[in-house]
Amino acid sequence: MSRLHHLTVRTDRSSDSVPKLHLLFVLFLVLLTQTGLNYALRFQIPGLELRAASLRPEEFYAPSVSRVGSPSPVSLPSHRRGASTPRDMADIGKGVTAGKLAISVQKRLTRAQEKVMQKLGKADETRDAAFEEMVANFNKQMTEGSKLQKDMKAYLVAVKAMHDASRRLQDCLADMYEPDWFGKEEMDALTEDTDTLWLDYHQSISDSSLTSLDSYLAQFPDIKARIAKRDRKMVDFDSARHHFSSLQKGKKKDEAKIAKAEEELGRAQKIFEELNVELQDELPALWDNRVGVYVTTFQGLAGHQEKFHGEMSKLSQNLNDIMTKLEEQRELKKGAPAAAKTGGGAKSEEANHSESASSAPKSAVTNGSDGDLPPGFLYKVKAVHEYAATDGDELELKIGDDVLVLAFDNPDEQDDGWLLGVQESHWLQNKDISVKGVFPENFTQKV
C-alpha cells in the first residue's frame, strides 16, 4: 500500500510571491493526477495557507484554501499526520528511490510551469513548422496504416469464413454422392483440391501481405515515443534558456549560478538537438516509404487473388462436367428399358456414323420422316450453355437452342470435343444446311 508524502512550502506574504505560489499550487495538483502518488501539499504564507492532498479513493478529501487558524477542510487520518515514519520511508524505496522520485517530480513541475508560462505569453516557445508538419504526416500515416492492418485482418477472417462454408458444402455433396454415380472418385478428389486451394490462399495472404504490414507498423511505437521525448526535451531546453536569460538580466548577478545555468542550458540544448536531428532524418524517409509498402501489399494481394480465382475456375468447370455426365448417366438409365423392348431392329449411333456421309442415316431419332431431316443427320442436342462464335465456321449457341448434329464430310477434320450441326429452327424454316457450323460438345446435352 502506498504511503502519504508531505510537502510544506513556507514563504513571506508579498505581492510578488502570492500569484506565483498560486500557480505552483495548481501545477502541483496537475502532477498529483499524472504521477498517481499520494501527497499532502501545504503552502504556508503568513495569514494564508494552501493545502491539497492526494490519498487513496476512500480517504480523498477535496483540496481547500483556508485562513490560518480556521478549521481545515483537509482532515488526514490520525496515523497519517505528522512526519513520515521509518516504514513510510522504506515504502518509498520500493521500486524507486526517493532521490529519483524527487528529480522526476521536479522535472514534471518545471515542464508544467514552463508550458503554462508559454500559454500565458510570459515566455517564448521554440517552434519548428517543418517538424510539426512531419509529425502531422506521421500521425496520419500511423492512423492509415493501422486501419489498413485492421481491414486486412477482417478480410482474412472473411476468407476463413468462406473457406469453412465451402468445405461444409463440398463435404455435404461428397457424403450424398453415391458410389455407383458417375465420377465418384473425381468428386472426392475435387473436394480435397478445393479445400487445399482455400488453405493455400489464406496462408499466402497471411504470410505476405499481412506480415509485411505488421513489420511496417512495428516501427511506429518507438518513433512515437521518441517524438514525445523530443517534445519534453524541447520544453526542458526552453526552460533552461529562460532561466539562464533571467539570471543574466538580474540586478544582482551571481556568477556561480550563471555558470551553472549556462552549463545546464548547453546540456539541454545538446540532448534536444540530437533527438531533433535524428527525427528530421527518419520521419521524411518513413513518410515516403508508405508508398512502397502499399504497392507491395496490394500487388501481392492481387497476385494471390488472380491465382486463386484461376484455379477455382478450373475446379468449378470440373464440377460442372461431372454434374453434366451424371445427368447423362441418369437419362441413359431411364432410356435403357425402352431400348430393350424395341429389340435389335434399330441401328446404333456408331453404325449410323459409319454410313456414307452423303446419305441420310437411319438415326435413332424418330421425330419425323427421313425427308424432314438434313443429309448426314446423326442426332439432336440442346444447348445448356451460351457459346459465342469466334470464327466463321463456328455455330453460335444460346441456352435452350435445339441443334441437329451432322456427320463431317471428312471425318479427319473433326477435332476432339467438337461437333458439326445446324440450328433446328433454321433447318425447319429454310431446309438449308449452308449455315452449319462447329460447336463444343460439352456446351450441349443430347436429347
C-alpha positions in Angstrom: 0.0 0.0 0.0 1.4 3.4 -0.9 2.1 6.0 1.8 1.2 9.6 2.1 4.1 12.0 1.5 4.1 15.5 2.9 5.4 18.7 1.3 5.3 22.1 3.1 6.4 25.3 1.5 6.7 28.5 3.6 7.4 32.0 2.3 6.8 35.6 3.1 3.5 37.0 2.1 4.4 39.6 -0.6 2.5 40.9 -3.6 5.0 39.1 -5.9 5.1 35.7 -4.3 1.4 35.0 -3.8 0.4 34.8 -7.5 3.4 32.6 -8.2 2.6 30.3 -5.3 -1.0 30.0 -6.6 0.4 29.0 -9.9 2.8 26.4 -8.4 -0.1 25.1 -6.3 -2.2 24.5 -9.4 0.7 22.9 -11.2 1.4 20.5 -8.4 -2.2 19.4 -8.4 -1.8 18.5 -12.0 1.3 16.5 -11.2 -0.6 14.6 -8.5 -3.1 13.3 -11.0 -0.3 12.4 -13.5 2.0 10.5 -11.1 -0.7 8.7 -9.2 1.3 9.1 -5.9 0.0 10.1 -2.5 1.0 13.5 -1.4 -0.1 16.1 1.2 0.8 19.6 -0.1 0.7 22.7 2.1 1.8 26.3 1.2 2.1 28.4 4.3 2.1 32.2 4.0 1.6 34.5 6.9 -2.2 34.8 7.2 -2.8 32.4 4.2 -2.5 28.7 3.9 -3.0 26.4 0.8 -3.4 22.7 1.3 -4.0 19.7 -1.0 -3.9 16.0 -0.6 -3.8 13.0 -2.9 -5.0 9.9 -1.0 -6.5 6.6 -1.6 -10.1 6.8 -3.0 -11.6 6.1 0.3 -9.5 8.7 2.1 -9.9 11.5 -0.5 -10.8 14.9 0.7 -11.3 17.9 -1.6 -8.3 20.4 -1.8 -9.0 23.6 0.1 -7.8 27.2 0.6 -8.3 28.3 4.2 -7.1 31.0 6.6 -4.6 30.0 9.2 -6.4 29.3 12.5 -9.7 28.3 10.8 -10.8 24.7 10.8 -9.1 22.9 7.9 -11.3 21.1 5.4 -8.4 18.7 4.8 -8.7 16.2 7.5 -6.0 13.5 7.3 -6.3 10.2 9.2 -4.5 10.3 12.5 -2.0 7.7 11.6 -1.0 9.7 8.5 -0.5 13.1 10.2 2.9 14.4 11.1 6.4 13.3 9.9 6.8 10.2 7.8 7.6 7.0 9.8 10.5 4.7 9.1 8.1 2.4 7.5 6.9 5.2 5.2 10.4 5.9 4.1 11.0 2.2 3.5 8.0 2.1 1.2 9.3 5.0 -0.9 12.4 3.0 -1.7 10.4 0.1 -3.2 11.0 0.2 -7.0 12.1 3.9 -7.0 14.5 5.8 -4.7 13.4 9.0 -3.0 16.1 10.9 -4.9 14.8 9.7 -8.3 11.3 10.4 -7.3 12.2 14.0 -6.3 14.0 14.5 -9.6 11.1 13.2 -11.6 8.6 15.4 -9.8 10.9 18.4 -10.2 11.2 17.8 -13.9 7.4 17.5 -14.4 6.8 20.5 -12.3 9.3 22.6 -14.2 7.9 21.5 -17.6 4.3 22.2 -16.4 5.3 25.6 -15.2 7.1 26.4 -18.5 4.1 25.3 -20.6 1.8 27.5 -18.5 4.1 30.5 -18.9 4.2 29.9 -22.6 0.4 29.6 -22.9 0.1 32.8 -20.9 2.6 34.5 -23.2 5.1 35.1 -20.4 7.8 33.1 -22.2 8.6 32.4 -25.8 8.3 28.9 -27.2 10.7 27.1 -29.6 8.6 26.3 -32.8 9.5 24.4 -35.9 6.8 24.5 -38.5 8.5 21.9 -40.8 8.9 19.4 -37.9 5.3 19.9 -36.9 4.2 19.1 -40.5 6.4 15.9 -40.3 4.6 14.9 -37.0 1.2 15.6 -38.6 2.2 13.3 -41.5 3.5 10.7 -39.1 0.2 10.6 -37.2 -1.8 10.5 -40.4 0.5 7.7 -41.7 0.1 5.7 -38.5 -3.7 6.0 -38.5 -4.0 4.9 -42.1 -1.6 2.0 -41.6 -3.4 0.8 -38.5 -6.8 1.0 -40.4 -5.3 -1.0 -43.4 -3.9 -3.6 -41.0 -7.3 -3.9 -39.3 -9.2 -4.2 -42.6 -6.7 -6.8 -43.9 -7.3 -8.9 -40.8 -11.0 -8.6 -41.4 -10.5 -9.7 -45.0 -8.6 -12.8 -43.8 -11.4 -13.5 -41.3 -13.9 -13.4 -44.2 -11.7 -15.7 -46.3 -11.6 -18.1 -43.4 -15.4 -18.0 -43.1 -15.8 -18.6 -46.9 -13.4 -21.5 -46.7 -15.3 -23.1 -43.9 -18.6 -22.6 -45.7 -17.1 -24.0 -48.9 -15.7 -27.0 -47.1 -19.1 -27.8 -45.4 -20.9 -27.6 -48.8 -18.3 -29.8 -50.6 -18.4 -32.3 -47.7 -22.2 -32.4 -47.9 -22.1 -33.1 -51.7 -19.4 -35.8 -51.2 -21.4 -37.5 -48.5 -24.5 -37.6 -50.7 -22.7 -38.8 -53.8 -23.5 -42.5 -54.2 -20.7 -44.9 -55.1 -22.3 -46.0 -58.4 -22.8 -42.5 -59.7 -20.6 -41.2 -62.4 -17.3 -39.7 -61.2 -17.4 -40.7 -57.5 -13.6 -40.7 -57.3 -13.3 -37.5 -59.3 -15.8 -35.9 -56.9 -13.8 -36.9 -53.8 -10.6 -35.6 -55.4 -12.4 -32.3 -56.3 -13.5 -31.8 -52.7 -9.9 -32.3 -51.4 -8.4 -30.0 -54.1 -11.0 -27.2 -53.3 -10.2 -27.4 -49.6 -6.4 -27.2 -50.3 -6.8 -24.2 -52.6 -8.7 -22.3 -49.9 -6.0 -23.1 -47.3 -3.2 -22.0 -49.7 -5.0 -18.7 -50.5 -5.5 -17.8 -46.8 -1.9 -18.8 -45.9 -0.4 -16.8 -48.8 -2.2 -13.6 -47.9 -1.3 -14.0 -44.2 2.4 -14.7 -45.0 2.9 -11.9 -47.5 0.5 -9.0 -47.3 -0.3 -9.1 -43.5 3.2 -9.9 -42.4 4.6 -7.0 -44.4 2.0 -4.7 -42.8 2.9 -5.9 -39.3 6.6 -5.3 -39.9 5.8 -1.8 -41.3 3.7 -0.8 -38.3 6.0 -2.3 -35.7 8.4 0.7 -36.0 5.7 3.3 -35.2 5.5 2.9 -31.4 9.3 3.6 -30.9 9.2 6.6 -33.2 6.1 7.9 -31.4 7.8 7.6 -28.0 10.9 9.4 -29.4 8.7 12.3 -30.7 7.1 12.6 -27.2 10.6 12.6 -25.7 11.8 15.2 -28.1 8.9 17.4 -27.1 9.7 17.1 -23.4 13.4 17.9 -24.1 12.3 20.9 -26.1 10.4 22.2 -23.0 13.5 21.5 -20.9 15.6 23.5 -23.3 13.2 26.4 -23.3 13.1 26.4 -19.5 16.9 26.3 -19.2 17.2 29.1 -21.8 14.7 31.3 -19.9 16.3 30.6 -16.6 19.8 31.5 -17.9 18.4 34.6 -19.5 16.7 35.7 -16.3 19.9 35.3 -14.3 21.8 37.4 -16.8 19.3 40.2 -16.7 19.0 40.2 -12.9 20.2 43.2 -10.9 22.4 41.1 -8.6 24.4 38.7 -10.7 25.6 35.5 -9.2 28.4 34.3 -11.4 28.3 30.8 -10.0 24.6 30.5 -10.6 25.0 31.9 -14.1 27.8 29.4 -14.9 25.7 26.5 -13.7 22.7 27.7 -15.6 24.8 28.1 -18.8 26.1 24.5 -18.3 22.5 23.2 -17.9 21.4 25.1 -20.9 24.2 23.6 -23.1 23.3 20.1 -21.8 19.6 20.6 -22.5 20.3 22.0 -26.0 22.6 19.1 -26.9 20.0 16.4 -25.9 17.2 18.2 -27.7 19.2 18.8 -30.9 20.4 15.2 -31.1 16.8 13.9 -30.9 15.6 16.6 -33.3 18.2 15.8 -36.0 17.5 12.1 -35.8 13.8 12.5 -36.2 14.2 15.1 -39.0 16.1 12.4 -41.0 13.8 9.5 -40.1 10.3 11.0 -40.5 10.5 12.1 -44.1 12.0 8.7 -45.1 9.2 6.9 -43.2 6.6 9.1 -44.9 8.0 8.3 -48.4 8.3 4.5 -47.5 4.5 4.2 -47.2 4.0 4.2 -51.0 6.3 1.2 -51.4 4.5 -0.7 -48.6 1.1 -0.1 -50.2 2.4 -1.2 -53.6 3.9 -4.4 -52.2 0.8 -5.2 -50.1 -1.7 -4.8 -52.9 0.4 -6.2 -55.7 0.9 -9.3 -53.6 -2.8 -9.5 -52.7 -3.8 -9.1 -56.4 -1.4 -11.8 -57.5 -2.8 -14.2 -54.9 -6.4 -13.4 -55.9 -5.6 -13.9 -59.6 -4.1 -17.3 -58.9 -6.8 -18.4 -56.6 -9.7 -17.4 -58.9 -8.0 -19.0 -61.9 -7.6 -22.3 -60.1 -11.1 -22.1 -58.6 -12.5 -21.6 -62.1 -10.9 -24.8 -63.3 -12.3 -26.7 -60.3 -15.7 -25.2 -60.9 -15.6 -26.3 -64.6 -14.6 -29.8 -63.5 -17.6 -29.9 -61.1 -19.9 -28.8 -63.9 -18.6 -31.5 -66.2 -19.2 -34.2 -63.5 -22.7 -33.0 -63.0 -23.4 -33.0 -66.8 -22.1 -36.6 -67.1 -24.2 -37.6 -64.1 -27.3 -36.2 -65.7 -26.4 -38.1 -68.9 -26.0 -41.3 -66.9 -29.4 -40.8 -65.4 -31.0 -40.2 -68.9 -29.3 -43.4 -70.2 -30.7 -45.4 -67.3 -34.2 -44.1 -68.0 -34.0 -44.9 -71.7 -32.4 -48.4 -71.3 -35.7 -50.3 -70.6 -37.4 -48.7 -73.7 -34.4 -49.6 -75.9 -34.6 -53.2 -74.7 -38.2 -53.5 -75.8 -37.5 -52.4 -79.4 -35.2 -55.3 -80.0 -32.4 -55.2 -82.5 -34.3 -53.5 -85.3 -32.7 -50.1 -84.9 -29.1 -49.3 -85.7 -26.7 -48.0 -83.1 -25.3 -44.4 -83.2 -21.9 -45.8 -84.1 -23.3 -47.7 -87.1 -25.2 -44.6 -88.3 -22.0 -42.5 -88.1 -20.1 -45.1 -90.2 -22.6 -44.9 -93.1 -21.9 -42.7 -96.1 -21.8 -39.1 -95.3 -23.8 -38.2 -98.4 -26.9 -40.3 -97.4 -29.3 -39.7 -94.6 -28.7 -42.3 -91.8 -31.4 -44.3 -90.2 -31.0 -42.4 -86.9 -32.3 -43.3 -83.5 -34.2 -40.0 -83.7 -37.7 -40.8 -84.7 -39.3 -37.3 -84.7 -40.5 -37.0 -88.3 -39.7 -39.0 -91.6 -36.4 -39.1 -93.3 -37.4 -36.2 -95.6 -37.7 -33.9 -92.6 -34.0 -34.4 -91.6 -30.9 -32.9 -93.2 -28.4 -35.0 -95.0 -25.8 -36.6 -92.6 -28.1 -36.2 -89.6 -26.9 -38.1 -86.5 -28.9 -37.0 -83.5 -30.2 -33.9 -81.8 -28.8 -31.9 -78.8 -29.9 -29.0 -76.7 -27.6 -26.1 -75.7 -27.1 -25.9 -71.9 -24.6 -23.0 -72.0 -24.2 -20.0 -74.3 -21.4 -20.0 -76.8 -20.2 -17.0 -78.8 -18.7 -18.0 -82.1 -15.1 -16.8 -82.5 -14.6 -18.0 -86.1 -16.5 -18.1 -89.3 -17.0 -21.8 -89.3 -18.4 -21.9 -85.7 -22.1 -22.1 -84.7 -23.3 -19.6 -82.1 -25.4 -21.1 -79.3 -27.9 -19.8 -76.8 -29.3 -21.7 -73.9 -32.2 -23.8 -75.0 -31.3 -23.9 -78.7 -32.0 -27.3 -80.4 -29.2 -28.3 -82.8 -29.2 -31.1 -85.4 -25.8 -32.8 -85.3 -24.4 -33.7 -88.7 -21.7 -36.0 -89.9 -18.4 -34.4 -91.1 -17.8 -34.6 -94.8 -14.3 -35.6 -94.0 -14.0 -37.3 -90.6 -10.3 -36.2 -90.3 -11.5 -32.6 -90.0 -13.3 -33.3 -86.7 -11.5 -32.1 -83.6 -11.9 -33.9 -80.3 -14.8 -32.5 -78.2 -16.3 -30.6 -81.2 -19.5 -31.4 -83.2 -20.9 -30.2 -86.5 -24.5 -29.1 -86.7 -27.2 -26.7 -87.8 -29.9 -24.9 -85.8 -33.1 -27.0 -86.0 -35.3 -23.9 -86.3 -33.3 -22.7 -89.3 -33.5 -26.1 -91.0 -37.3 -26.4 -90.5 -37.8 -23.0 -92.0 -35.3 -23.0 -94.8 -34.3 -26.7 -95.4 -30.8 -25.3 -95.8 -27.6 -26.6 -94.2 -25.2 -23.9 -95.6 -25.2 -22.2 -92.2 -24.0 -25.2 -90.4 -21.0 -24.8 -88.0 -18.9 -26.5 -85.4 -19.5 -26.0 -81.6 -18.1 -27.5 -78.3 -19.8 -30.7 -77.4 -19.7 -30.0 -73.6 -21.9 -27.0 -74.1 -24.8 -29.2 -75.1 -26.8 -32.1 -73.9 -28.2 -35.0 -76.0 -32.0 -35.1 -76.3 
